[in-house]
Amino acid sequence: MRIRRGTPRIIGELAKLGISLCKSTVDRYRAPRSGTPSPTWKSFLTNEASAIASIDFFTVPTATFRVLYVFVGLIHERRRVVHFNVTENPTARWTGQQIVEAFPWDSAPKHLIRDNDTIFGFEFSKRAQGMNIKESKTAYRSPWQNPFCERVIGSIRRDCLNHVILFNEAHLRRILESYFDYCHRCRTHLSWAKNCPEPRATVPPEQGRVGAFPKVAGMHHFYTREAA
């Protein structure tokens, strides 16, 4: 007869009877689990990446000491920024409009990860519900539960915004548009086997000499081979 209790409990019960057994011995007599095993959380996130999106805000100071708020919307598949916008006074209505612009009806994700900021109020949730998007809120003071967005925001700061002095909203938009174009088409990512969100073809040496093309106002460069 096979035993159906958990291995640690069985070992504990036997220890109380003066019998010492190792885990592998107990497992030999346990009944196998019925049905197919559940997928791991990592497998679930990988399989459902195209149906998961995340959003967040971050702040940027200007040369005139104004504080601008940047909204970022990210699809987990290829970790591509599908929408961003800038404002000095974010409201619930403005934020709700961003979710519509980020994910049109035919591309709305099933799940949306966000934090508990009060800016995501009733108006925002109403828009998300109308688009059949299920909101998944992170725990308070737990930014690591929205890792892809946090990583992208960190890259934006380290690769771009920490090296420029911004004057106004229009200037910030131009810089971010240029950076996202570089990030999606030119910048290689370890998470994608050193490829780009929009895959880049490998150029063989016989194609010509290596040329450098400035990107993001010269802060970065795109390298490719130029035909002679």
C-alpha angles and dihedrals in degrees: 000000000000120000117236102192123102117275097240092051093048092049090049093050092049091048088058087057092052094256118129118199134165124238095252092056093052093045090057090068099039120105114249118249114269119241128008118320117258115254118253120256090249091053091049092052091048094048094044097040093114090055097048126082133172134200136193145160129235131181130236125192120218132214089261092054095254117142117226124196119219121202115206127190118192134186111212093218104089086351091253124169104233097179142009135170139178131222139158095216113035115194133182090253092050091047091049089054090053093059089054092050093044096051117027117201096269094050104038112136124234094231131035122194117206141146129251097262111149089233086077092071136148094299092055095046090048091055092047092048091050089055091050091246118150111218118220111194121204121229118268114279091004107119091160088073088070096046102156094054092043090050092050092049090049090051091049090055098042097041100037128358097048088063102050138062110228123211107186146337094284091053092049092049092052092050094047093046089053093046095049091049089053092043095051100040107026114018114089119223128207091215090062097048090268093306131118130257084251098044117244122214118235112247113214121226093249089065092079144269123332115259129191121219119192118238134185094022091313096305090115137021136217114219124205140141121268121212112241 
